Structure formats: structure tokens, C-alpha cells
């Protein structure tokens, strides 16, 4: 058996590398930007509304829900994406 074949054999069993962490960060950044815009449209500043107050304000509650859905979608889609 050639030395070249011996060196290539272990690499053929290597796991597929994933681009998940990079694309996940980009996706989460997009989600956060949309959440900031949503809060701004509702007249609030993202990150400054206490949880008890957020539960009583329908617009903020909708922004939080959309942000959570977007974040969950990012995790489900981007962390399994292979490197191109």
C-alpha cells in the first residue's frame, strides 16, 4: 500500500465541518436588529423594559415573541449548515 493512501485513509473518516457558529452569529445579529427596530417602533428601547412591564404591553410582548421565534429558527437552521 502506498504511503499516500495511508495518509488519506484517516481523512476520509473525518466528520463534516460545519459553518454553524459563523452563520448563527450573523443570523442572531439580524434578529437583534429587527427586535431593536420593533421596540423603537413601539416607542421603547430594547433591553430597558423590565419583564413585568413587558408582559403588560402588547407591542413589546409581540416584539419579544418575534425575537424568540427568530432566534429559535436561527438555531435550527444555521447550526446544521455545512461549510460551502
mmCIF file as gemmi writes it, N, C-alpha and C atoms, coordinates in Angstrom:
data_model
loop_
_atom_site.group_PDB
_atom_site.id
_atom_site.type_symbol
_atom_site.label_atom_id
_atom_site.label_alt_id
_atom_site.label_comp_id
_atom_site.label_asym_id
_atom_site.label_entity_id
_atom_site.label_seq_id
_atom_site.pdbx_PDB_ins_code
_atom_site.Cartn_x
_atom_site.Cartn_y
_atom_site.Cartn_z
_atom_site.occupancy
_atom_site.B_iso_or_equiv
_atom_site.pdbx_formal_charge
_atom_site.auth_seq_id
_atom_site.auth_asym_id
_atom_site.pdbx_PDB_model_num
ATOM 1 N N . UNK Axp A 1 ? 0.85 -1.177 0 1 0 ? 1 A 1
ATOM 2 C CA . UNK Axp A 1 ? 0 0 0 1 0 ? 1 A 1
ATOM 3 C C . UNK Axp A 1 ? 0.895 1.239 0 1 0 ? 1 A 1
ATOM 4 N N . UNK Axp A 2 ? 0.527 2.22 -0.783 1 0 ? 2 A 1
ATOM 5 C CA . UNK Axp A 2 ? 1.319 3.433 -0.889 1 0 ? 2 A 1
ATOM 6 C C . UNK Axp A 2 ? 1.159 4.278 0.371 1 0 ? 2 A 1
ATOM 7 N N . UNK Axp A 3 ? 2.197 5.035 0.671 1 0 ? 3 A 1
ATOM 8 C CA . UNK Axp A 3 ? 2.168 5.929 1.828 1 0 ? 3 A 1
ATOM 9 C C . UNK Axp A 3 ? 1.063 6.976 1.667 1 0 ? 3 A 1
ATOM 10 N N . UNK Axp A 4 ? 0.867 7.435 0.456 1 0 ? 4 A 1
ATOM 11 C CA . UNK Axp A 4 ? -0.179 8.425 0.196 1 0 ? 4 A 1
ATOM 12 C C . UNK Axp A 4 ? -1.558 7.884 0.575 1 0 ? 4 A 1
ATOM 13 N N . UNK Axp A 5 ? -1.813 6.636 0.275 1 0 ? 5 A 1
ATOM 14 C CA . UNK Axp A 5 ? -3.1 6.035 0.628 1 0 ? 5 A 1
ATOM 15 C C . UNK Axp A 5 ? -3.262 5.923 2.134 1 0 ? 5 A 1
ATOM 16 N N . UNK Axp A 6 ? -2.18 5.634 2.837 1 0 ? 6 A 1
ATOM 17 C CA . UNK Axp A 6 ? -2.246 5.539 4.297 1 0 ? 6 A 1
ATOM 18 C C . UNK Axp A 6 ? -2.551 6.894 4.932 1 0 ? 6 A 1
ATOM 19 N N . UNK Axp A 7 ? -2.062 7.95 4.321 1 0 ? 7 A 1
ATOM 20 C CA . UNK Axp A 7 ? -2.315 9.283 4.861 1 0 ? 7 A 1
ATOM 21 C C . UNK Axp A 7 ? -3.724 9.777 4.533 1 0 ? 7 A 1
ATOM 22 N N . UNK Axp A 8 ? -4.267 9.357 3.412 1 0 ? 8 A 1
ATOM 23 C CA . UNK Axp A 8 ? -5.604 9.797 3.02 1 0 ? 8 A 1
ATOM 24 C C . UNK Axp A 8 ? -6.719 9.024 3.716 1 0 ? 8 A 1
ATOM 25 N N . UNK Axp A 9 ? -6.427 7.828 4.15 1 0 ? 9 A 1
ATOM 26 C CA . UNK Axp A 9 ? -7.455 6.993 4.776 1 0 ? 9 A 1
ATOM 27 C C . UNK Axp A 9 ? -8.081 7.641 6.016 1 0 ? 9 A 1
ATOM 28 N N . UNK Axp A 10 ? -7.285 8.152 6.967 1 0 ? 10 A 1
ATOM 29 C CA . UNK Axp A 10 ? -7.92 8.772 8.146 1 0 ? 10 A 1
ATOM 30 C C . UNK Axp A 10 ? -8.756 10.004 7.804 1 0 ? 10 A 1
ATOM 31 N N . UNK Axp A 11 ? -8.338 10.759 6.797 1 0 ? 11 A 1
ATOM 32 C CA . UNK Axp A 11 ? -9.115 11.954 6.452 1 0 ? 11 A 1
ATOM 33 C C . UNK Axp A 11 ? -10.454 11.606 5.824 1 0 ? 11 A 1
ATOM 34 N N . UNK Axp A 12 ? -10.556 10.436 5.257 1 0 ? 12 A 1
ATOM 35 C CA . UNK Axp A 12 ? -11.838 10.046 4.665 1 0 ? 12 A 1
ATOM 36 C C . UNK Axp A 12 ? -12.894 9.753 5.729 1 0 ? 12 A 1
ATOM 37 N N . UNK Axp A 13 ? -12.457 9.52 6.96 1 0 ? 13 A 1
ATOM 38 C CA . UNK Axp A 13 ? -13.396 9.256 8.051 1 0 ? 13 A 1
ATOM 39 C C . UNK Axp A 13 ? -13.683 10.498 8.896 1 0 ? 13 A 1
ATOM 40 N N . UNK Axp A 14 ? -13.061 11.61 8.552 1 0 ? 14 A 1
ATOM 41 C CA . UNK Axp A 14 ? -13.248 12.837 9.323 1 0 ? 14 A 1
ATOM 42 C C . UNK Axp A 14 ? -14.694 13.315 9.197 1 0 ? 14 A 1
ATOM 43 N N . UNK Axp A 15 ? -15.191 13.884 10.266 1 0 ? 15 A 1
ATOM 44 C CA . UNK Axp A 15 ? -16.565 14.399 10.269 1 0 ? 15 A 1
ATOM 45 C C . UNK Axp A 15 ? -16.657 15.638 9.385 1 0 ? 15 A 1
ATOM 46 N N . UNK Axp A 16 ? -17.837 15.919 8.898 1 0 ? 16 A 1
ATOM 47 C CA . UNK Axp A 16 ? -18.063 17.102 8.078 1 0 ? 16 A 1
ATOM 48 C C . UNK Axp A 16 ? -17.962 18.332 8.973 1 0 ? 16 A 1
ATOM 49 N N . UNK Axp A 17 ? -17.211 19.333 8.54 1 0 ? 17 A 1
ATOM 50 C CA . UNK Axp A 17 ? -17.099 20.578 9.292 1 0 ? 17 A 1
ATOM 51 C C . UNK Axp A 17 ? -18.363 21.403 9.065 1 0 ? 17 A 1
ATOM 52 N N . UNK Axp A 18 ? -18.76 22.134 10.075 1 0 ? 18 A 1
ATOM 53 C CA . UNK Axp A 18 ? -19.981 22.932 9.982 1 0 ? 18 A 1
ATOM 54 C C . UNK Axp A 18 ? -19.658 24.419 10.065 1 0 ? 18 A 1
ATOM 55 N N . UNK Axp A 19 ? -20.38 25.229 9.33 1 0 ? 19 A 1
ATOM 56 C CA . UNK Axp A 19 ? -20.215 26.679 9.356 1 0 ? 19 A 1
ATOM 57 C C . UNK Axp A 19 ? -21.195 27.302 10.339 1 0 ? 19 A 1
ATOM 58 N N . UNK Axp A 20 ? -21.793 26.477 11.165 1 0 ? 20 A 1
ATOM 59 C CA . UNK Axp A 20 ? -22.833 26.931 12.063 1 0 ? 20 A 1
ATOM 60 C C . UNK Axp A 20 ? -22.52 28.128 12.926 1 0 ? 20 A 1
ATOM 61 N N . UNK Axp A 21 ? -21.403 28.123 13.656 1 0 ? 21 A 1
ATOM 62 C CA . UNK Axp A 21 ? -21.159 29.247 14.566 1 0 ? 21 A 1
ATOM 63 C C . UNK Axp A 21 ? -21.087 30.604 13.87 1 0 ? 21 A 1
ATOM 64 N N . UNK Axp A 22 ? -20.511 30.647 12.682 1 0 ? 22 A 1
ATOM 65 C CA . UNK Axp A 22 ? -20.411 31.922 11.967 1 0 ? 22 A 1
ATOM 66 C C . UNK Axp A 22 ? -21.788 32.37 11.479 1 0 ? 22 A 1
ATOM 67 N N . UNK Axp A 23 ? -22.481 31.491 10.813 1 0 ? 23 A 1
ATOM 68 C CA . UNK Axp A 23 ? -23.795 31.864 10.288 1 0 ? 23 A 1
ATOM 69 C C . UNK Axp A 23 ? -24.807 32.085 11.411 1 0 ? 23 A 1
ATOM 70 N N . UNK Axp A 24 ? -24.635 31.372 12.522 1 0 ? 24 A 1
ATOM 71 C CA . UNK Axp A 24 ? -25.522 31.56 13.668 1 0 ? 24 A 1
ATOM 72 C C . UNK Axp A 24 ? -25.365 32.97 14.238 1 0 ? 24 A 1
ATOM 73 N N . UNK Axp A 25 ? -24.134 33.42 14.353 1 0 ? 25 A 1
ATOM 74 C CA . UNK Axp A 25 ? -23.885 34.774 14.853 1 0 ? 25 A 1
ATOM 75 C C . UNK Axp A 25 ? -24.463 35.845 13.943 1 0 ? 25 A 1
ATOM 76 N N . UNK Axp A 26 ? -24.314 35.641 12.634 1 0 ? 26 A 1
ATOM 77 C CA . UNK Axp A 26 ? -24.873 36.592 11.667 1 0 ? 26 A 1
ATOM 78 C C . UNK Axp A 26 ? -26.399 36.612 11.769 1 0 ? 26 A 1
ATOM 79 N N . UNK Axp A 27 ? -26.987 35.439 11.876 1 0 ? 27 A 1
ATOM 80 C CA . UNK Axp A 27 ? -28.445 35.338 11.972 1 0 ? 27 A 1
ATOM 81 C C . UNK Axp A 27 ? -28.956 35.99 13.259 1 0 ? 27 A 1
ATOM 82 N N . UNK Axp A 28 ? -28.284 35.734 14.38 1 0 ? 28 A 1
ATOM 83 C CA . UNK Axp A 28 ? -28.704 36.327 15.652 1 0 ? 28 A 1
ATOM 84 C C . UNK Axp A 28 ? -28.571 37.844 15.622 1 0 ? 28 A 1
ATOM 85 N N . UNK Axp A 29 ? -27.525 38.329 14.945 1 0 ? 29 A 1
ATOM 86 C CA . UNK Axp A 29 ? -27.372 39.778 14.792 1 0 ? 29 A 1
ATOM 87 C C . UNK Axp A 29 ? -28.541 40.384 14.026 1 0 ? 29 A 1
ATOM 88 N N . UNK Axp A 30 ? -28.989 39.677 12.998 1 0 ? 30 A 1
ATOM 89 C CA . UNK Axp A 30 ? -30.155 40.137 12.242 1 0 ? 30 A 1
ATOM 90 C C . UNK Axp A 30 ? -31.412 40.137 13.088 1 0 ? 30 A 1
ATOM 91 N N . UNK Axp A 31 ? -31.575 39.089 13.89 1 0 ? 31 A 1
ATOM 92 C CA . UNK Axp A 31 ? -32.745 39.022 14.784 1 0 ? 31 A 1
ATOM 93 C C . UNK Axp A 31 ? -32.731 40.182 15.777 1 0 ? 31 A 1
ATOM 94 N N . UNK Axp A 32 ? -31.562 40.469 16.335 1 0 ? 32 A 1
ATOM 95 C CA . UNK Axp A 32 ? -31.457 41.553 17.314 1 0 ? 32 A 1
ATOM 96 C C . UNK Axp A 32 ? -31.744 42.907 16.664 1 0 ? 32 A 1
ATOM 97 N N . UNK Axp A 33 ? -31.27 43.095 15.436 1 0 ? 33 A 1
ATOM 98 C CA . UNK Axp A 33 ? -31.527 44.362 14.739 1 0 ? 33 A 1
ATOM 99 C C . UNK Axp A 33 ? -33.022 44.56 14.502 1 0 ? 33 A 1
ATOM 100 N N . UNK Axp A 34 ? -33.699 43.497 14.132 1 0 ? 34 A 1
ATOM 101 C CA . UNK Axp A 34 ? -35.149 43.587 13.916 1 0 ? 34 A 1
ATOM 102 C C . UNK Axp A 34 ? -35.869 43.835 15.243 1 0 ? 34 A 1
ATOM 103 N N . UNK Axp A 35 ? -35.398 43.207 16.319 1 0 ? 35 A 1
ATOM 104 C CA . UNK Axp A 35 ? -36.019 43.425 17.631 1 0 ? 35 A 1
ATOM 105 C C . UNK Axp A 35 ? -35.844 44.874 18.08 1 0 ? 35 A 1
ATOM 106 N N . UNK Axp A 36 ? -34.667 45.442 17.842 1 0 ? 36 A 1
ATOM 107 C CA . UNK Axp A 36 ? -34.429 46.845 18.193 1 0 ? 36 A 1
ATOM 108 C C . UNK Axp A 36 ? -35.377 47.747 17.403 1 0 ? 36 A 1
ATOM 109 N N . UNK Axp A 37 ? -35.537 47.46 16.116 1 0 ? 37 A 1
ATOM 110 C CA . UNK Axp A 37 ? -36.453 48.255 15.291 1 0 ? 37 A 1
ATOM 111 C C . UNK Axp A 37 ? -37.901 48.1 15.767 1 0 ? 37 A 1
ATOM 112 N N . UNK Axp A 38 ? -38.262 46.894 16.163 1 0 ? 38 A 1
ATOM 113 C CA . UNK Axp A 38 ? -39.615 46.642 16.654 1 0 ? 38 A 1
ATOM 114 C C . UNK Axp A 38 ? -39.879 47.436 17.937 1 0 ? 38 A 1
ATOM 115 N N . UNK Axp A 39 ? -38.933 47.38 18.868 1 0 ? 39 A 1
ATOM 116 C CA . UNK Axp A 39 ? -39.07 48.135 20.114 1 0 ? 39 A 1
ATOM 117 C C . UNK Axp A 39 ? -39.153 49.632 19.829 1 0 ? 39 A 1
ATOM 118 N N . UNK Axp A 40 ? -38.295 50.098 18.927 1 0 ? 40 A 1
ATOM 119 C CA . UNK Axp A 40 ? -38.282 51.515 18.588 1 0 ? 40 A 1
ATOM 120 C C . UNK Axp A 40 ? -39.617 51.942 17.986 1 0 ? 40 A 1
ATOM 121 N N . UNK Axp A 41 ? -40.171 51.096 17.138 1 0 ? 41 A 1
ATOM 122 C CA . UNK Axp A 41 ? -41.48 51.389 16.556 1 0 ? 41 A 1
ATOM 123 C C . UNK Axp A 41 ? -42.584 51.439 17.598 1 0 ? 41 A 1
ATOM 124 N N . UNK Axp A 42 ? -42.405 50.684 18.673 1 0 ? 42 A 1
ATOM 125 C CA . UNK Axp A 42 ? -43.396 50.682 19.75 1 0 ? 42 A 1
ATOM 126 C C . UNK Axp A 42 ? -43.146 51.803 20.757 1 0 ? 42 A 1
ATOM 127 N N . UNK Axp A 43 ? -42.029 52.543 20.568 1 0 ? 43 A 1
ATOM 128 C CA . UNK Axp A 43 ? -41.728 53.656 21.464 1 0 ? 43 A 1
ATOM 129 C C . UNK Axp A 43 ? -40.907 53.278 22.679 1 0 ? 43 A 1
ATOM 130 N N . UNK Axp A 44 ? -40.208 52.156 22.62 1 0 ? 44 A 1
ATOM 131 C CA . UNK Axp A 44 ? -39.39 51.702 23.74 1 0 ? 44 A 1
ATOM 132 C C . UNK Axp A 44 ? -37.956 51.47 23.277 1 0 ? 44 A 1
ATOM 133 N N . UNK Axp A 45 ? -37.072 51.267 24.234 1 0 ? 45 A 1
ATOM 134 C CA . UNK Axp A 45 ? -35.671 50.97 23.934 1 0 ? 45 A 1
ATOM 135 C C . UNK Axp A 45 ? -35.414 49.519 24.3 1 0 ? 45 A 1
ATOM 136 N N . UNK Axp A 46 ? -34.904 48.76 23.332 1 0 ? 46 A 1
ATOM 137 C CA . UNK Axp A 46 ? -34.645 47.33 23.521 1 0 ? 46 A 1
ATOM 138 C C . UNK Axp A 46 ? -33.668 47.116 24.676 1 0 ? 46 A 1
ATOM 139 N N . UNK Axp A 47 ? -34.025 46.243 25.589 1 0 ? 47 A 1
ATOM 140 C CA . UNK Axp A 47 ? -33.164 45.909 26.718 1 0 ? 47 A 1
ATOM 141 C C . UNK Axp A 47 ? -33.399 46.727 27.966 1 0 ? 47 A 1
ATOM 142 N N . UNK Axp A 48 ? -34.295 47.707 27.9 1 0 ? 48 A 1
ATOM 143 C CA . UNK Axp A 48 ? -34.521 48.555 29.069 1 0 ? 48 A 1
ATOM 144 C C . UNK Axp A 48 ? -35.892 48.363 29.704 1 0 ? 48 A 1
ATOM 145 N N . UNK Axp A 49 ? -36.724 47.539 29.102 1 0 ? 49 A 1
ATOM 146 C CA . UNK Axp A 49 ? -38.082 47.331 29.623 1 0 ? 49 A 1
ATOM 147 C C . UNK Axp A 49 ? -38.059 46.136 30.572 1 0 ? 49 A 1
ATOM 148 N N . UNK Axp A 50 ? -38.418 46.33 31.848 1 0 ? 50 A 1
ATOM 149 C CA . UNK Axp A 50 ? -38.453 45.203 32.789 1 0 ? 50 A 1
ATOM 150 C C . UNK Axp A 50 ? -39.448 44.13 32.343 1 0 ? 50 A 1
ATOM 151 N N . UNK Axp A 51 ? -39.183 42.909 32.716 1 0 ? 51 A 1
ATOM 152 C CA . UNK Axp A 51 ? -40.019 41.781 32.286 1 0 ? 51 A 1
ATOM 153 C C . UNK Axp A 51 ? -41.468 41.943 32.734 1 0 ? 51 A 1
ATOM 154 N N . UNK Axp A 52 ? -41.674 42.463 33.922 1 0 ? 52 A 1
ATOM 155 C CA . UNK Axp A 52 ? -43.05 42.629 34.407 1 0 ? 52 A 1
ATOM 156 C C . UNK Axp A 52 ? -43.799 43.662 33.569 1 0 ? 52 A 1
ATOM 157 N N . UNK Axp A 53 ? -43.118 44.715 33.157 1 0 ? 53 A 1
ATOM 158 C CA . UNK Axp A 53 ? -43.758 45.736 32.322 1 0 ? 53 A 1
ATOM 159 C C . UNK Axp A 53 ? -43.961 45.22 30.903 1 0 ? 53 A 1
ATOM 160 N N . UNK Axp A 54 ? -43 44.431 30.409 1 0 ? 54 A 1
ATOM 161 C CA . UNK Axp A 54 ? -43.093 43.897 29.044 1 0 ? 54 A 1
ATOM 162 C C . UNK Axp A 54 ? -44.305 42.99 28.889 1 0 ? 54 A 1
ATOM 163 N N . UNK Axp A 55 ? -44.646 42.273 29.943 1 0 ? 55 A 1
ATOM 164 C CA . UNK Axp A 55 ? -45.794 41.367 29.883 1 0 ? 55 A 1
ATOM 165 C C . UNK Axp A 55 ? -47.112 42.133 29.792 1 0 ? 55 A 1
ATOM 166 N N . UNK Axp A 56 ? -47.112 43.382 30.24 1 0 ? 56 A 1
ATOM 167 C CA . UNK Axp A 56 ? -48.343 44.173 30.238 1 0 ? 56 A 1
ATOM 168 C C . UNK Axp A 56 ? -48.497 45.025 28.981 1 0 ? 56 A 1
ATOM 169 N N . UNK Axp A 57 ? -47.454 45.101 28.159 1 0 ? 57 A 1
ATOM 170 C CA . UNK Axp A 57 ? -47.5 45.94 26.956 1 0 ? 57 A 1
ATOM 171 C C . UNK Axp A 57 ? -47.568 45.028 25.731 1 0 ? 57 A 1
ATOM 172 N N . UNK Axp A 58 ? -48.701 44.998 25.042 1 0 ? 58 A 1
ATOM 173 C CA . UNK Axp A 58 ? -48.87 44.06 23.919 1 0 ? 58 A 1
ATOM 174 C C . UNK Axp A 58 ? -47.825 44.207 22.813 1 0 ? 58 A 1
ATOM 175 N N . UNK Axp A 59 ? -47.431 45.442 22.487 1 0 ? 59 A 1
ATOM 176 C CA . UNK Axp A 59 ? -46.452 45.642 21.413 1 0 ? 59 A 1
ATOM 177 C C . UNK Axp A 59 ? -45.095 45.056 21.789 1 0 ? 59 A 1
ATOM 178 N N . UNK Axp A 60 ? -44.68 45.263 23.022 1 0 ? 60 A 1
ATOM 179 C CA . UNK Axp A 60 ? -43.4 44.722 23.487 1 0 ? 60 A 1
ATOM 180 C C . UNK Axp A 60 ? -43.475 43.204 23.567 1 0 ? 60 A 1
ATOM 181 N N . UNK Axp A 61 ? -44.6 42.7 23.986 1 0 ? 61 A 1
ATOM 182 C CA . UNK Axp A 61 ? -44.8 41.249 24.045 1 0 ? 61 A 1
ATOM 183 C C . UNK Axp A 61 ? -44.698 40.633 22.647 1 0 ? 61 A 1
ATOM 184 N N . UNK Axp A 62 ? -45.258 41.307 21.655 1 0 ? 62 A 1
ATOM 185 C CA . UNK Axp A 62 ? -45.168 40.824 20.27 1 0 ? 62 A 1
ATOM 186 C C . UNK Axp A 62 ? -43.728 40.87 19.767 1 0 ? 62 A 1
ATOM 187 N N . UNK Axp A 63 ? -42.994 41.919 20.12 1 0 ? 63 A 1
ATOM 188 C CA . UNK Axp A 63 ? -41.578 42.021 19.729 1 0 ? 63 A 1
ATOM 189 C C . UNK Axp A 63 ? -40.77 40.889 20.357 1 0 ? 63 A 1
ATOM 190 N N . UNK Axp A 64 ? -41.015 40.628 21.631 1 0 ? 64 A 1
ATOM 191 C CA . UNK Axp A 64 ? -40.297 39.544 22.315 1 0 ? 64 A 1
ATOM 192 C C . UNK Axp A 64 ? -40.612 38.191 21.69 1 0 ? 64 A 1
ATOM 193 N N . UNK Axp A 65 ? -41.859 37.982 21.351 1 0 ? 65 A 1
ATOM 194 C CA . UNK Axp A 65 ? -42.265 36.724 20.736 1 0 ? 65 A 1
ATOM 195 C C . UNK Axp A 65 ? -41.601 36.54 19.374 1 0 ? 65 A 1
ATOM 196 N N . UNK Axp A 66 ? -41.579 37.598 18.579 1 0 ? 66 A 1
ATOM 197 C CA . UNK Axp A 66 ? -40.941 37.533 17.26 1 0 ? 66 A 1
ATOM 198 C C . UNK Axp A 66 ? -39.441 37.302 17.395 1 0 ? 66 A 1
ATOM 199 N N . UNK Axp A 67 ? -38.826 37.946 18.378 1 0 ? 67 A 1
ATOM 200 C CA . UNK Axp A 67 ? -37.391 37.769 18.608 1 0 ? 67 A 1
ATOM 201 C C . UNK Axp A 67 ? -37.085 36.331 19.018 1 0 ? 67 A 1
ATOM 202 N N . UNK Axp A 68 ? -37.9 35.764 19.871 1 0 ? 68 A 1
ATOM 203 C CA . UNK Axp A 68 ? -37.709 34.371 20.289 1 0 ? 68 A 1
ATOM 204 C C . UNK Axp A 68 ? -37.878 33.395 19.139 1 0 ? 68 A 1
ATOM 205 N N . UNK Axp A 69 ? -38.875 33.641 18.304 1 0 ? 69 A 1
ATOM 206 C CA . UNK Axp A 69 ? -39.098 32.783 17.136 1 0 ? 69 A 1
ATOM 207 C C . UNK Axp A 69 ? -37.929 32.879 16.165 1 0 ? 69 A 1
ATOM 208 N N . UNK Axp A 70 ? -37.453 34.085 15.936 1 0 ? 70 A 1
ATOM 209 C CA . UNK Axp A 70 ? -36.322 34.296 15.03 1 0 ? 70 A 1
ATOM 210 C C . UNK Axp A 70 ? -35.072 33.596 15.569 1 0 ? 70 A 1
ATOM 211 N N . UNK Axp A 71 ? -34.806 33.737 16.858 1 0 ? 71 A 1
ATOM 212 C CA . UNK Axp A 71 ? -33.636 33.104 17.466 1 0 ? 71 A 1
ATOM 213 C C . UNK Axp A 71 ? -33.715 31.585 17.384 1 0 ? 71 A 1
ATOM 214 N N . UNK Axp A 72 ? -34.882 31.047 17.627 1 0 ? 72 A 1
ATOM 215 C CA . UNK Axp A 72 ? -35.052 29.594 17.546 1 0 ? 72 A 1
ATOM 216 C C . UNK Axp A 72 ? -34.865 29.097 16.119 1 0 ? 72 A 1
ATOM 217 N N . UNK Axp A 73 ? -35.343 29.86 15.162 1 0 ? 73 A 1
ATOM 218 C CA . UNK Axp A 73 ? -35.164 29.489 13.758 1 0 ? 73 A 1
ATOM 219 C C . UNK Axp A 73 ? -33.69 29.521 13.387 1 0 ? 73 A 1
ATOM 220 N N . UNK Axp A 74 ? -32.967 30.518 13.877 1 0 ? 74 A 1
ATOM 221 C CA . UNK Axp A 74 ? -31.52 30.587 13.621 1 0 ? 74 A 1
ATOM 222 C C . UNK Axp A 74 ? -30.825 29.336 14.131 1 0 ? 74 A 1
ATOM 223 N N . UNK Axp A 75 ? -31.155 28.93 15.328 1 0 ? 75 A 1
ATOM 224 C CA . UNK Axp A 75 ? -30.51 27.751 15.906 1 0 ? 75 A 1
ATOM 225 C C . UNK Axp A 75 ? -30.837 26.503 15.111 1 0 ? 75 A 1
ATOM 226 N N . UNK Axp A 76 ? -32.072 26.376 14.691 1 0 ? 76 A 1
ATOM 227 C CA . UNK Axp A 76 ? -32.48 25.179 13.965 1 0 ? 76 A 1
ATOM 228 C C . UNK Axp A 76 ? -31.922 25.086 12.561 1 0 ? 76 A 1
ATOM 229 N N . UNK Axp A 77 ? -31.71 26.224 11.931 1 0 ? 77 A 1
ATOM 230 C CA . UNK Axp A 77 ? -31.281 26.225 10.53 1 0 ? 77 A 1
ATOM 231 C C . UNK Axp A 77 ? -29.771 26.348 10.386 1 0 ? 77 A 1
ATOM 232 N N . UNK Axp A 78 ? -29.177 27.323 11.071 1 0 ? 78 A 1
ATOM 233 C CA . UNK Axp A 78 ? -27.771 27.635 10.799 1 0 ? 78 A 1
ATOM 234 C C . UNK Axp A 78 ? -26.781 26.697 11.466 1 0 ? 78 A 1
ATOM 235 N N . UNK Axp A 79 ? -27.122 26.124 12.587 1 0 ? 79 A 1
ATOM 236 C CA . UNK Axp A 79 ? -26.145 25.271 13.263 1 0 ? 79 A 1
ATOM 237 C C . UNK Axp A 79 ? -25.948 23.938 12.558 1 0 ? 79 A 1
ATOM 238 N N . UNK Axp A 80 ? -26.799 23.622 11.604 1 0 ? 80 A 1
ATOM 239 C CA . UNK Axp A 80 ? -26.66 22.384 10.845 1 0 ? 80 A 1
ATOM 240 C C . UNK Axp A 80 ? -26.186 22.633 9.42 1 0 ? 80 A 1
ATOM 241 N N . UNK Axp A 81 ? -25.858 23.882 9.094 1 0 ? 81 A 1
ATOM 242 C CA . UNK Axp A 81 ? -25.454 24.219 7.726 1 0 ? 81 A 1
ATOM 243 C C . UNK Axp A 81 ? -23.991 23.845 7.487 1 0 ? 81 A 1
ATOM 244 N N . UNK Axp A 82 ? -23.705 23.078 6.45 1 0 ? 82 A 1
ATOM 245 C CA . UNK Axp A 82 ? -22.311 22.72 6.164 1 0 ? 82 A 1
ATOM 246 C C . UNK Axp A 82 ? -21.538 23.888 5.566 1 0 ? 82 A 1
ATOM 247 N N . UNK Axp A 83 ? -20.228 23.841 5.693 1 0 ? 83 A 1
ATOM 248 C CA . UNK Axp A 83 ? -19.368 24.86 5.093 1 0 ? 83 A 1
ATOM 249 C C . UNK Axp A 83 ? -19.43 24.709 3.574 1 0 ? 83 A 1
ATOM 250 N N . UNK Axp A 84 ? -19.658 25.809 2.865 1 0 ? 84 A 1
ATOM 251 C CA . UNK Axp A 84 ? -19.716 25.71 1.399 1 0 ? 84 A 1
ATOM 252 C C . UNK Axp A 84 ? -18.353 25.421 0.796 1 0 ? 84 A 1
